[in-house]
């Protein structure tokens, strides 16, 4: 599920707490990535990335891993 699909679904949920739980459940089930979860949470005002240096660093690091190191690590692990 991508960010646009998730935002579309969230528009049907009236309660903010329920929407947050829905997003967390989708992440737990592997239906959305950490990047999508973080982007949606920021868009909906559930978090403020600028106020939380740890979260900002985590997202930046995860974006770099997703694009380079993680596939290499998985491939190396499968080869071992």
Residue pairs with C-beta under 8 A, 6 or more apart in sequence:
1 26
1 31
1 32
1 36
2 36
3 36
3 39
3 40
6 23
6 26
6 32
6 36
6 40
7 40
7 43
9 22
10 19
10 22
10 23
10 40
10 44
13 19
13 22
16 44
16 46
19 44
20 41
20 46
23 32
23 37
23 40
23 41
24 37
26 32
26 37
27 33
27 34
27 37
32 40
33 66
34 59
34 62
35 59
35 62
35 63
35 66
38 47
38 49
38 55
38 59
41 47
42 48
42 49
47 55
49 55
49 56
49 59
50 56
